Amino acid sequence: MSYPTNDVTTVNLNAGTDSIAAARVELFTALTRLGELIDSRNTANGMAPLDANSQVPAANMPTTLTS
């Protein structure tokens, strides 16, 4: 699973006069994408995990550089 790359819309989340129904849709979408990011940790084409020192473990680093 690759992590999502499209933006989350926040048009209806920035003013007190915004539509509550539209804001719910934007919040649901944002939380869904956050869940996808969390689920993509330590998977192929996903996000690398972090160790106890907030560093990417050596096992998750490439052994060679490509251009």
MDAnalysis code that builds the backbone (N, CA, C; Angstrom):
import MDAnalysis as mda
import numpy as np

u = mda.Universe.empty(201, n_residues=67, atom_resindex=np.repeat(np.arange(67), 3), trajectory=True)
u.add_TopologyAttr("name", ["N", "CA", "C"] * 67)
u.add_TopologyAttr("resid", np.arange(1, 68))
u.add_TopologyAttr("resname", ["MET", "SER", "TYR", "PRO", "THR", "ASN", "ASP", "VAL", "THR", "THR", "VAL", "ASN", "LEU", "ASN", "ALA", "GLY", "THR", "ASP", "SER", "ILE", "ALA", "ALA", "ALA", "ARG", "VAL", "GLU", "LEU", "PHE", "THR", "ALA", "LEU", "THR", "ARG", "LEU", "GLY", "GLU", "LEU", "ILE", "ASP", "SER", "ARG", "ASN", "THR", "ALA", "ASN", "GLY", "MET", "ALA", "PRO", "LEU", "ASP", "ALA", "ASN", "SER", "GLN", "VAL", "PRO", "ALA", "ALA", "ASN", "MET", "PRO", "THR", "THR", "LEU", "THR", "SER"])
u.atoms.positions = np.array([
    [0.855, -1.173, 0.000],
    [0.000, 0.000, 0.000],
    [0.894, 1.226, 0.000],
    [0.648, 2.138, -0.893],
    [1.384, 3.392, -0.859],
    [0.547, 4.431, -0.127],
    [1.223, 5.369, 0.479],
    [0.478, 6.346, 1.257],
    [-0.186, 7.381, 0.358],
    [-1.261, 7.979, 0.819],
    [-2.010, 8.934, -0.006],
    [-1.203, 10.197, -0.257],
    [-1.341, 10.745, -1.439],
    [-0.598, 11.952, -1.790],
    [-1.506, 13.128, -2.115],
    [-2.810, 12.922, -2.180],
    [-3.698, 14.032, -2.505],
    [-4.031, 14.834, -1.247],
    [-4.289, 16.110, -1.454],
    [-4.538, 17.022, -0.351],
    [-5.900, 16.782, 0.295],
    [-5.990, 17.179, 1.540],
    [-7.248, 17.162, 2.268],
    [-7.833, 18.560, 2.189],
    [-9.069, 18.676, 1.766],
    [-9.729, 19.974, 1.650],
    [-10.130, 20.462, 3.035],
    [-9.874, 21.748, 3.295],
    [-10.246, 22.337, 4.582],
    [-11.058, 23.612, 4.401],
    [-11.701, 23.749, 3.256],
    [-12.468, 24.955, 2.949],
    [-13.588, 25.175, 3.969],
    [-14.206, 24.113, 4.424],
    [-15.346, 24.224, 5.338],
    [-14.970, 24.055, 6.805],
    [-13.678, 24.210, 7.107],
    [-13.227, 24.030, 8.480],
    [-12.581, 25.279, 9.060],
    [-12.659, 26.399, 8.360],
    [-11.878, 27.549, 8.801],
    [-12.690, 28.768, 9.226],
    [-13.988, 28.686, 9.293],
    [-14.790, 29.828, 9.730],
    [-16.016, 29.332, 10.497],
    [-16.461, 30.132, 11.433],
    [-17.619, 29.767, 12.227],
    [-18.911, 29.703, 11.436],
    [-18.916, 30.265, 10.238],
    [-20.123, 30.270, 9.419],
    [-20.148, 29.144, 8.396],
    [-19.142, 28.272, 8.411],
    [-19.083, 27.176, 7.439],
    [-20.167, 26.144, 7.714],
    [-20.518, 25.406, 6.676],
    [-21.532, 24.361, 6.766],
    [-21.048, 23.207, 7.628],
    [-21.823, 22.844, 8.627],
    [-21.463, 21.725, 9.496],
    [-21.461, 20.419, 8.712],
    [-22.419, 20.236, 7.832],
    [-22.488, 19.009, 7.036],
    [-21.259, 18.878, 6.137],
    [-20.853, 19.974, 5.504],
    [-19.673, 19.934, 4.641],
    [-18.412, 19.717, 5.470],
    [-18.366, 20.306, 6.668],
    [-17.208, 20.122, 7.542],
    [-17.083, 18.659, 7.967],
    [-18.203, 17.995, 8.215],
    [-18.174, 16.577, 8.589],
    [-17.528, 15.739, 7.497],
    [-17.874, 16.039, 6.251],
    [-17.305, 15.294, 5.126],
    [-15.791, 15.502, 5.085],
    [-15.343, 16.754, 5.255],
    [-13.915, 17.040, 5.216],
    [-13.188, 16.380, 6.381],
    [-13.774, 16.403, 7.565],
    [-13.157, 15.743, 8.718],
    [-13.087, 14.232, 8.525],
    [-14.154, 13.649, 8.009],
    [-14.159, 12.204, 7.753],
    [-13.057, 11.844, 6.759],
    [-12.936, 12.623, 5.693],
    [-11.899, 12.370, 4.686],
    [-10.505, 12.496, 5.299],
    [-10.297, 13.532, 6.104],
    [-8.994, 13.727, 6.741],
    [-8.650, 12.568, 7.669],
    [-9.613, 12.116, 8.458],
    [-9.359, 11.007, 9.383],
    [-9.153, 9.688, 8.642],
    [-9.848, 9.507, 7.537],
    [-9.649, 8.316, 6.712],
    [-8.236, 8.295, 6.153],
    [-7.783, 9.430, 5.644],
    [-6.418, 9.514, 5.096],
    [-5.380, 9.318, 6.191],
    [-5.632, 9.850, 7.381],
    [-4.711, 9.645, 8.502],
    [-4.614, 8.162, 8.829],
    [-5.749, 7.476, 8.836],
    [-5.740, 6.031, 9.065],
    [-4.941, 5.288, 8.003],
    [-5.050, 5.730, 6.752],
    [-4.280, 5.111, 5.670],
    [-2.785, 5.324, 5.888],
    [-2.402, 6.514, 6.333],
    [-0.991, 6.774, 6.614],
    [-0.488, 5.880, 7.736],
    [-1.267, 5.771, 8.801],
    [-0.865, 4.925, 9.926],
    [-0.742, 3.476, 9.479],
    [-1.678, 3.007, 8.675],
    [-1.650, 1.626, 8.192],
    [-0.492, 1.352, 7.230],
    [0.071, 2.400, 6.613],
    [1.136, 2.203, 5.635],
    [2.519, 2.103, 6.278],
    [2.598, 2.262, 7.602],
    [3.899, 2.136, 8.262],
    [4.474, 0.747, 8.073],
    [5.758, 0.731, 7.755],
    [6.508, -0.522, 7.634],
    [5.937, -1.451, 6.563],
    [5.413, -0.891, 5.489],
    [4.938, -1.678, 4.347],
    [5.685, -1.229, 3.099],
    [5.698, -2.070, 2.088],
    [6.330, -1.702, 0.827],
    [5.675, -0.435, 0.276],
    [6.483, 0.536, -0.117],
    [6.033, 1.835, -0.628],
    [5.269, 2.643, 0.411],
    [5.382, 2.265, 1.663],
    [4.724, 2.998, 2.738],
    [5.728, 3.832, 3.508],
    [5.340, 4.213, 4.693],
    [6.208, 5.024, 5.533],
    [7.090, 4.123, 6.392],
    [8.331, 4.537, 6.563],
    [9.259, 3.756, 7.379],
    [8.912, 3.907, 8.854],
    [9.147, 2.864, 9.629],
    [8.909, 2.967, 11.068],
    [10.039, 3.767, 11.722],
    [9.831, 4.176, 12.953],
    [10.872, 4.842, 13.726],
    [11.202, 3.985, 14.936],
    [12.475, 4.046, 15.363],
    [12.873, 3.298, 16.552],
    [12.642, 4.145, 17.803],
    [13.117, 3.682, 18.940],
    [12.898, 4.380, 20.207],
    [13.543, 5.767, 20.235],
    [14.531, 6.008, 19.361],
    [15.208, 7.308, 19.291],
    [14.643, 8.185, 18.177],
    [13.485, 7.816, 17.638],
    [12.841, 8.550, 16.538],
    [13.697, 8.580, 15.273],
    [14.454, 7.523, 15.071],
    [15.294, 7.384, 13.890],
    [14.766, 6.232, 13.038],
    [15.001, 6.306, 11.728],
    [14.645, 5.191, 10.846],
    [15.675, 4.088, 11.083],
    [15.254, 2.871, 11.426],
    [16.203, 1.780, 11.668],
    [17.045, 1.485, 10.424],
    [18.276, 1.074, 10.651],
    [19.190, 0.774, 9.539],
    [18.603, -0.276, 8.602],
    [17.834, -1.203, 9.140],
    [17.231, -2.255, 8.304],
    [16.243, -1.676, 7.293],
    [15.727, -0.474, 7.537],
    [14.769, 0.142, 6.631],
    [15.431, 1.151, 5.679],
    [16.728, 1.281, 5.763],
    [17.460, 2.197, 4.879],
    [17.970, 1.418, 3.666],
    [18.022, 2.066, 2.502],
    [18.538, 1.365, 1.331],
    [20.035, 1.085, 1.489],
    [20.466, -0.031, 0.922],
    [21.885, -0.376, 1.007],
    [22.681, 0.286, -0.108],
    [22.021, 0.682, -1.183],
    [22.702, 1.365, -2.281],
    [21.883, 2.588, -2.678],
    [22.562, 3.539, -3.260],
    [21.891, 4.735, -3.757],
    [21.680, 4.595, -5.252],
    [20.521, 4.999, -5.729],
    [20.245, 4.977, -7.156],
    [19.858, 6.376, -7.581],
    [20.087, 6.643, -8.845],
    [19.711, 7.980, -9.330],
    [18.697, 7.886, -10.421],
])
